[in-house]
């Protein structure tokens, strides 16, 4: 188990943790939550031993491996699959040692350990993890240098999942995943065989993938059993109880103080008044948990347009001369709330750019309201802000004629108060930058708002505020997000981008989630037209196939006899004595050659058997 005992830690004299304690049982899946800036990532660094505690102790089980995603994998010519395989350093080391070890006891130990960690199925496991995170078979063979930083973060995540550390620490892992990858990760973490602590603001993940919540607040840690929704209820109940107790305490204090004020100057009541003063001094003030900072988004309201605001018939679009989406028949009204579903690479971002006017329509017809204004937010826009300018300066560039007081009011409407308005963007948090980008996207009061992953870097309270703002917004919303909770509460229509086109998805998000997580079902035989039966082979052809099968069987038997002789030779302890050690490499090489030959002979035998079976069944 992980034991955190009375730890304290300060940054530049500011306490982040004070006598904080928690115990995480082995094998538990835990969500670490708390307001931005409370020290969640710092706690991870303390657990990994990257920072030194001011006081207290963090006890990790002896020999336990601690792993997490610190940074993206480097841009190299190593394939994604090999990069993930290399992440399990124990396996890589054992395989290297197996090639050079000469001591029989050590050879046996290495082989036993390789079997224990299931080393021989490693490639299949690594490929399955990469597939779950959005990489197809062809991409898995491509070099890391072919992918951007966000995609290499996925590779880094795949590597740590493959290595299976005993204590897995994940800091906002869904920030660089799409919905499909986030749902896969939820399912994977729920089945992970060791202890997991995950920092996340994704309510769906915190409800489905973990069984406990570790809450960092007021420099202390509190562990709650159950998923996030249960934690939220427990904390609300605890706060309500404390508020009731505090109210009673305030009334009691006021009553005692009233007596003191009335009788402190009266000689006959002086002792009684003094005793009540001491009672007041000894009362422990009931402290309420800190309120979550009020989070707001205030979207401007556009004027109403006649429906539809966008209508596309027989459309297609793409990049350059490459068509990505075709057969598009889409209608959007101003009161629509549409979530775009679809696996990575199917074209969700392409559709978003088409609807926002950033890509042209190749073919087909597009009609739209003449006064239509479109707001567009994509995560990359956060990185395109001017880091040496303040949010106020960003707005002054867009609205040079507007009075600064009104610009400040707009910033406040997105939770950027006076302090943040005058702070350089480079010093703002990720959530504050996202708020600024959202403000810039909605500055013109758009009739249609296209949001591509708007919740990255937003904490849970900010996500709830964004959900409320979107539901109050009077324009159309096109939403791409990995946050299932947000999608379920905002979207009332689902479009699926698949097979190069866009169709309405008639089921709900839970059904879509099940589709993604269930293994693909084989198509029913009745759905396929029956192929004409081939002509039955002649008797001579069948006899020839039987003869070939007997030859293959004899070949396999002969090689197996050679294998058994070599195995007996390698099992002789005398071979490992100094006098004969020089022969060991030769015998090992012969054994490897025989095993390779046996594998090929068995493959030919199976092929011959399959051909004979097919011929006899015809």
DOLO-13777 format. One record per residue (C-alpha): residue in three letters; x, y, z. Coordinates in steps of 0.02 Angstrom, whole numbers. Layout:
<pts>
  rest      c1      c2      c3
   ala       X       Y       Z
...
</pts>
This chain:
<pts>
  rest      c1      c2      c3
   unk       0       0       0
   unk      49     182     -23
   unk      59     271     145
   unk      67     462     154
   unk     102     513     333
   unk      93     693     397
   unk     182     767     247
   unk     218     953     228
   unk     286    1045      77
   unk     303    1230      33
   unk     345    1324    -127
   unk     437    1489    -100
   unk     371    1497      77
   unk     191    1462      26
   unk     127    1299     105
   unk      47    1179     -19
   unk      33    1031     100
   unk      27    1035     291
   unk      26     873     392
   unk     -71     786     253
   unk    -102     601     270
   unk    -185     464     166
   unk    -172     276     139
   unk    -204     198     -31
   unk    -227       8     -22
   unk    -135     -98    -149
   unk    -232    -123    -310
   unk    -353      21    -283
   unk    -399     143    -422
   unk    -406     320    -353
   unk    -449     489    -428
   unk    -349     637    -358
   unk    -456     794    -364
   unk    -443     972    -301
   unk    -448    1150    -365
   unk    -315    1208    -488
   unk    -157    1262    -398
   unk    -185    1159    -240
   unk     -35    1047    -274
   unk     -98     888    -357
   unk      46     876    -482
   unk     168     923    -343
   unk     103     776    -241
   unk     143     660    -386
   unk     320     728    -394
   unk     339     700    -207
   unk     280     520    -224
   unk     406     490    -364
   unk     544     564    -256
   unk     579     709    -374
   unk     552     836    -234
   unk     606     834     -52
   unk     476     841      86
   unk     483     977     219
   unk     415     850     342
   unk     326     684     355
   unk     351     526     254
   unk     287     442      96
   unk     308     253     104
   unk     301     156     -60
   unk     309     -36     -47
   unk     487    -101     -61
   unk     532    -143    -239
   unk     373     -67    -310
   unk     392      15    -481
   unk     316     189    -494
   unk     272     250    -669
   unk     189     395    -755
   unk     191     502    -911
   unk     315     643    -881
   unk     334     705   -1060
   unk     307     655   -1240
   unk     421     525   -1319
   unk     562     603   -1421
   unk     550     622   -1609
   unk     652     475   -1672
   unk     657     348   -1813
   unk     604     208   -1696
   unk     432     138   -1737
   unk     287     168   -1619
   unk     275     -18   -1581
   unk     460     -35   -1540
   unk     453     124   -1434
   unk     315      49   -1328
   unk     404    -119   -1314
   unk     562     -30   -1254
   unk     461      53   -1114
   unk     463    -112   -1017
   unk     646    -100    -966
   unk     639    -262    -865
   unk     583    -363   -1015
   unk     712    -281   -1128
   unk     850    -315   -1002
   unk     800    -496    -977
   unk     793    -529   -1164
   unk     967    -455   -1183
   unk    1032    -560   -1039
   unk     954    -717   -1112
   unk    1067    -695   -1263
   unk    1227    -688   -1161
   unk    1197    -783    -998
   unk    1301    -941    -975
   unk    1263    -993    -796
   unk    1129   -1131    -800
   unk    1045   -1069    -641
   unk    1037    -891    -705
   unk     973    -948    -875
   unk     832   -1040    -787
   unk     793    -887    -680
   unk     788    -773    -832
   unk     674    -889    -929
   unk     559    -910    -778
   unk     547    -722    -754
   unk     512    -694    -940
   unk     370    -819    -925
   unk     306    -733    -766
   unk     293    -563    -853
   unk     216    -641   -1008
   unk     359    -577   -1115
   unk     316    -683   -1266
   unk     147    -599   -1293
   unk     222    -425   -1273
   unk     206    -372   -1454
   unk      22    -415   -1459
   unk     -13    -322   -1295
   unk      83    -168   -1353
   unk     -11    -167   -1519
   unk    -179    -181   -1429
   unk    -138     -32   -1318
   unk     -84      74   -1467
   unk    -242      26   -1560
   unk    -348      76   -1411
   unk    -264     246   -1409
   unk    -301     277   -1593
   unk    -154     203   -1693
   unk    -195      78   -1831
   unk     -76     -61   -1883
   unk       8      41   -2019
   unk      38     189   -1901
   unk     113      73   -1769
   unk     254      34   -1890
   unk     289     217   -1928
   unk     430     314   -1841
   unk     393     429   -1696
   unk     459     575   -1798
   unk     306     560   -1912
   unk     190     617   -1772
   unk     159     783   -1684
   unk     190     813   -1499
   unk      10     776   -1449
   unk      17     607   -1536
   unk     186     567   -1459
   unk     106     599   -1289
   unk     -13     457   -1332
   unk     137     347   -1371
   unk     213     393   -1202
   unk      48     345   -1118
   unk      46     180   -1214
   unk     224     146   -1154
   unk     185     168    -969
   unk      25      65    -983
   unk     124     -74   -1068
   unk     260     -71    -935
   unk     125     -98    -800
   unk     209     -13    -651
   unk     149     -65    -478
   unk      96     115    -444
   unk      31     207    -597
   unk      20     397    -583
   unk     -75     484    -724
   unk     -94     673    -734
   unk    -241     724    -844
   unk    -216     580    -968
   unk    -373     619   -1069
   unk    -315     796   -1114
   unk    -231     730   -1271
   unk    -359     594   -1312
   unk    -518     602   -1413
   unk    -683     529   -1350
   unk    -645     356   -1419
   unk    -472     351   -1338
   unk    -540     419   -1174
   unk    -675     284   -1166
   unk    -547     150   -1204
   unk    -432     217   -1067
   unk    -576     214    -941
   unk    -606      31    -978
   unk    -420     -10    -973
   unk    -390      76    -806
   unk    -539     -12    -727
   unk    -455    -179    -770
   unk    -276    -124    -731
   unk    -199    -255    -614
   unk    -106    -135    -497
   unk    -131      28    -402
   unk    -183     183    -501
   unk    -194     366    -448
   unk    -259     480    -584
   unk    -276     669    -583
   unk    -427     707    -690
   unk    -567     832    -716
   unk    -661     707    -825
   unk    -815     663    -725
   unk    -852     509    -831
   unk    -680     435    -798
   unk    -693     476    -612
   unk    -861     387    -604
   unk    -820     233    -707
   unk    -634     197    -690
   unk    -598     228    -504
   unk    -668     164    -340
   unk    -607     304    -226
   unk    -575     491    -226
   unk    -425     573    -142
   unk    -472     755    -113
   unk    -336     886     -92
   unk    -408    1040      -8
   unk    -348    1164     123
   unk    -174    1084     115
   unk    -244     918     179
   unk    -291     752      99
   unk    -456     663     127
   unk    -496     492      56
   unk    -675     451       5
   unk    -737     278     -45
   unk    -837     270    -205
   unk    -837     362    -373
   unk    -843     550    -399
   unk   -1032     574    -390
   unk   -1036     486    -222
   unk    -891     595    -162
   unk    -983     752    -217
   unk   -1138     699    -119
   unk   -1037     653      36
   unk    -943     818      33
   unk   -1104     917      10
   unk   -1183     825     157
   unk   -1028     854     263
   unk   -1030    1039     222
   unk   -1216    1051     263
   unk   -1185     967     432
   unk   -1040    1082     470
   unk   -1143    1234     422
   unk   -1281    1179     542
   unk   -1153    1152     681
   unk   -1070    1319     645
   unk   -1240    1406     653
   unk   -1276    1328     822
   unk   -1102    1375     883
   unk   -1126    1556     826
   unk   -1291    1564     919
   unk   -1210    1491    1076
   unk   -1065    1614    1064
   unk   -1185    1760    1040
   unk   -1286    1705    1191
   unk   -1130    1694    1301
   unk   -1064    1861    1237
   unk   -1232    1943    1273
   unk   -1220    1886    1455
   unk   -1042    1952    1468
   unk   -1091    2120    1394
   unk   -1238    2139    1513
   unk   -1156    2088    1675
   unk    -967    2115    1661
   unk    -980    2279    1756
   unk   -1096    2209    1890
   unk   -1002    2150    2045
   unk   -1125    2012    2089
   unk   -1111    1936    1913
   unk    -926    1969    1882
   unk    -869    1790    1914
   unk   -1007    1718    1805
   unk    -965    1841    1665
   unk    -780    1795    1677
   unk    -819    1609    1668
   unk    -919    1639    1508
   unk    -773    1736    1433
   unk    -664    1583    1463
   unk    -797    1471    1384
   unk    -797    1581    1229
   unk    -607    1577    1219
   unk    -604    1386    1232
   unk    -731    1358    1094
   unk    -652    1280     940
   unk    -717    1374     790
   unk    -796    1258     662
   unk    -711    1292     496
   unk    -809    1261     338
   unk    -723    1185     186
   unk    -664    1315      63
   unk    -794    1358     -67
   unk    -747    1316    -244
   unk    -711    1478    -334
   unk    -861    1535    -432
   unk    -834    1491    -615
   unk    -929    1578    -753
   unk    -946    1588    -942
   unk   -1059    1722   -1014
   unk   -1093    1697   -1199
   unk   -1169    1846   -1292
   unk   -1341    1815   -1367
   unk   -1355    1825   -1558
   unk   -1511    1886   -1647
   unk   -1627    1752   -1713
   unk   -1609    1696   -1895
   unk   -1733    1603   -2004
   unk   -1702    1415   -2013
   unk   -1602    1329   -2075
   unk   -1445    1429   -2039
   unk   -1338    1303   -2137
   unk   -1395    1178   -2268
   unk   -1277    1067   -2370
   unk   -1338     950   -2508
   unk   -1228     821   -2594
   unk   -1072     904   -2526
   unk    -891     849   -2518
   unk    -735     927   -2444
   unk    -554     892   -2401
   unk    -378     961   -2417
   unk    -297    1011   -2582
   unk    -351     881   -2707
   unk    -389     749   -2576
   unk    -572     720   -2533
   unk    -599     672   -2350
   unk    -789     684   -2334
   unk    -923     662   -2468
   unk   -1109     627   -2486
   unk   -1144     764   -2358
   unk   -1328     805   -2332
   unk   -1335     913   -2176
   unk   -1454    1039   -2100
   unk   -1420    1147   -1947
   unk   -1548    1257   -1859
   unk   -1507    1390   -1732
   unk   -1575    1289   -1585
   unk   -1473    1132   -1628
   unk   -1352    1054   -1505
   unk   -1251     928   -1606
   unk   -1111     814   -1544
   unk    -992     744   -1675
   unk    -944     562   -1645
   unk    -818     455   -1736
   unk    -649     376   -1716
   unk    -491     476   -1737
   unk    -448     514   -1918
   unk    -626     490   -1983
   unk    -647     678   -2015
   unk    -727     764   -1865
   unk    -604     909   -1873
   unk    -625     917   -2062
   unk    -813     936   -2042
   unk    -788    1069   -1908
   unk    -676    1168   -2026
   unk    -801    1151   -2168
   unk    -943    1216   -2060
   unk    -836    1360   -1997
   unk    -787    1411   -2174
   unk    -605    1360   -2153
   unk    -621    1228   -2290
   unk    -711    1247   -2458
   unk    -852    1139   -2522
   unk    -782    1038   -2669
   unk    -949     983   -2739
   unk   -1132    1003   -2696
   unk   -1232    1153   -2636
   unk   -1218    1253   -2475
   unk   -1346    1382   -2423
   unk   -1338    1481   -2262
   unk   -1416    1631   -2179
   unk   -1346    1792   -2252
   unk   -1305    1866   -2082
   unk   -1234    1705   -2010
   unk   -1087    1728   -1892
   unk    -986    1575   -1839
   unk    -876    1559   -1686
   unk    -739    1425   -1691
   unk    -634    1358   -1548
   unk    -501    1225   -1568
   unk    -373    1173   -1439
   unk    -226    1227   -1547
   unk    -290    1406   -1538
   unk    -243    1412   -1354
   unk     -61    1388   -1408
   unk     -77    1528   -1536
   unk    -112    1664   -1407
   unk      20    1801   -1389
   unk     111    1745   -1232
   unk     192    1916   -1202
   unk      25    2008   -1203
   unk    -112    2019   -1073
   unk    -292    1961   -1101
   unk    -343    2145   -1099
   unk    -220    2183   -1240
   unk    -291    2037   -1342
   unk    -465    2113   -1328
   unk    -404    2290   -1365
   unk    -333    2226   -1530
   unk    -501    2151   -1576
   unk    -605    2297   -1510
   unk    -494    2454   -1521
   unk    -642    2572   -1506
   unk    -717    2492   -1351
   unk    -684    2571   -1180
   unk    -564    2467   -1071
   unk    -695    2455    -932
   unk    -812    2363   -1051
   unk    -672    2249   -1108
   unk    -634    2209    -926
   unk    -819    2168    -901
   unk    -810    2045   -1046
   unk    -656    1963    -970
   unk    -745    1950    -802
   unk    -891    1867    -892
   unk    -771    1725    -933
   unk    -696    1714    -759
   unk    -542    1820    -797
   unk    -546    1949    -659
   unk    -440    2105    -632
   unk    -281    2010    -584
   unk    -287    1895    -737
   unk    -336    2036    -856
   unk    -167    2121    -827
   unk     -62    1961    -821
   unk      41    1907    -972
   unk     -37    1756   -1057
   unk     124    1658   -1037
   unk      98    1662    -848
   unk     -84    1609    -851
   unk    -141    1431    -815
   unk    -201    1318    -955
   unk    -381    1342    -899
   unk    -364    1531    -901
   unk    -291    1527   -1077
   unk    -436    1417   -1133
   unk    -559    1544   -1061
   unk    -475    1684   -1158
   unk    -484    1584   -1320
   unk    -667    1546   -1290
   unk    -700    1731   -1261
   unk    -614    1777   -1424
   unk    -714    1644   -1516
   unk    -880    1714   -1453
   unk    -839    1900   -1461
   unk    -950    1928   -1613
   unk   -1103    1844   -1535
   unk   -1100    1700   -1661
   unk   -1260    1613   -1717
   unk   -1164    1448   -1725
   unk   -1025    1400   -1605
   unk    -907    1259   -1655
   unk    -807    1190   -1509
   unk    -668    1062   -1537
   unk    -613     992   -1367
   unk    -656    1147   -1264
   unk    -636    1064   -1093
   unk    -449    1027   -1098
   unk    -367    1111    -947
   unk    -536    1159    -872
   unk    -570    1094    -696
   unk    -734    1011    -648
   unk    -814    1173    -587
   unk    -767    1261    -749
   unk    -837    1118    -853
   unk   -1001    1130    -758
   unk   -1003    1318    -789
   unk    -970    1290    -975
   unk   -1113    1164    -982
   unk   -1232    1290    -903
   unk   -1176    1428   -1023
   unk   -1199    1316   -1176
   unk   -1373    1265   -1120
   unk   -1420    1449   -1096
   unk   -1341    1500   -1263
   unk   -1468    1541   -1400
   unk   -1359    1491   -1548
   unk   -1320    1322   -1624
   unk   -1181    1218   -1545
   unk   -1070    1093   -1638
   unk    -969    1000   -1507
   unk    -820     882   -1516
   unk    -765     824   -1344
   unk    -696     676   -1248
   unk    -802     728   -1098
   unk    -953     611   -1101
   unk   -1033     705    -956
   unk   -1031     869   -1052
   unk   -1095     787   -1212
   unk   -1237     699   -1122
   unk   -1299     860   -1041
   unk   -1278     978   -1190
   unk   -1306     881   -1352
   unk   -1480     832   -1411
   unk   -1424     770   -1583
   unk   -1282     651   -1625
   unk   -1192     645   -1792
   unk   -1068     507   -1828
   unk    -923     539   -1946
   unk    -878     372   -2023
   unk    -828     294   -2189
   unk    -799     462   -2270
   unk    -970     536   -2236
   unk   -1082     602   -2096
   unk   -1243     521   -2039
   unk   -1366     549   -1897
   unk   -1336     427   -1753
   unk   -1507     371   -1691
   unk   -1453     289   -1527
   unk   -1387     374   -1369
   unk   -1212     401   -1301
   unk   -1219     247   -1190
   unk   -1254     141   -1343
   unk   -1108     222   -1434
   unk    -995     187   -1285
   unk   -1046       4   -1287
   unk   -1010      -7   -1473
   unk    -835      60   -1448
   unk    -793     -55   -1303
   unk    -872    -215   -1368
   unk    -764    -320   -1485
   unk    -817    -312   -1665
   unk    -950    -443   -1701
   unk    -924    -551   -1856
   unk   -1047    -521   -1994
   unk   -1184    -651   -2005
   unk   -1158    -779   -2142
   unk   -1332    -744   -2209
   unk   -1282    -565   -2247
   unk   -1153    -623   -2374
   unk   -1196    -698   -2542
   unk   -1143    -878   -2553
   unk    -990    -905   -2661
   unk   -1007   -1040   -2792
   unk    -934   -1205   -2734
   unk    -772   -1252   -2820
   unk    -768   -1411   -2923
   unk    -724   -1567   -2822
   unk    -538   -1611   -2844
   unk    -497   -1771   -2937
   unk    -448   -1931   -2847
   unk    -267   -1912   -2906
   unk    -260   -1734   -2838
   unk    -321   -1793   -2666
   unk    -193   -1935   -2666
   unk     -56   -1808   -2706
   unk    -112   -1698   -2561
   unk    -108   -1848   -2443
   unk      67   -1890   -2501
   unk     124   -1711   -2471
   unk      48   -1714   -2296
   unk     144   -1876   -2253
   unk     307   -1796   -2311
   unk     273   -1644   -2201
   unk     235   -1756   -2051
   unk     398   -1853   -2077
   unk     496   -1689   -2092
   unk     423   -1624   -1928
   unk     460   -1790   -1839
   unk     641   -1789   -1899
   unk     670   -1609   -1841
   unk     587   -1647   -1672
   unk     711   -1791   -1647
   unk     855   -1670   -1683
   unk     779   -1544   -1561
   unk     767   -1676   -1423
   unk     949   -1726   -1446
   unk    1008   -1546   -1438
   unk     899   -1512   -1285
   unk     977   -1662   -1198
   unk    1150   -1598   -1243
   unk    1111   -1423   -1175
   unk    1042   -1499   -1015
   unk    1210   -1585    -979
   unk    1293   -1492    -832
   unk    1465   -1537    -901
   unk    1435   -1420   -1049
   unk    1436   -1271    -929
   unk    1602   -1315    -851
   unk    1752   -1209    -897
   unk    1830   -1345   -1003
   unk    1681   -1351   -1125
   unk    1610   -1175   -1106
   unk    1682   -1124   -1273
   unk    1563   -1249   -1358
   unk    1406   -1177   -1275
   unk    1378   -1038   -1401
   unk    1392   -1162   -1545
   unk    1264   -1281   -1469
   unk    1146   -1136   -1429
   unk    1158   -1076   -1609
   unk    1121   -1250   -1675
   unk     971   -1264   -1559
   unk     903   -1095   -1619
   unk     924   -1150   -1801
   unk     832   -1314   -1769
   unk     689   -1223   -1680
   unk     673   -1104   -1827
   unk     670   -1251   -1948
   unk     539   -1339   -1840
   unk     427   -1186   -1843
   unk     434   -1178   -2033
   unk     405   -1366   -2050
   unk     253   -1359   -1937
   unk     182   -1214   -2039
   unk     201   -1316   -2200
   unk     120   -1466   -2115
   unk     -30   -1360   -2062
   unk     -47   -1290   -2239
   unk     -44   -1465   -2313
   unk    -175   -1525   -2188
   unk    -286   -1376   -2228
   unk    -274   -1408   -2415
   unk    -319   -1591   -2392
   unk    -465   -1551   -2278
   unk    -533   -1425   -2404
   unk    -514   -1548   -2548
   unk    -602   -1690   -2455
   unk    -744   -1574   -2399
   unk    -778   -1510   -2575
</pts>
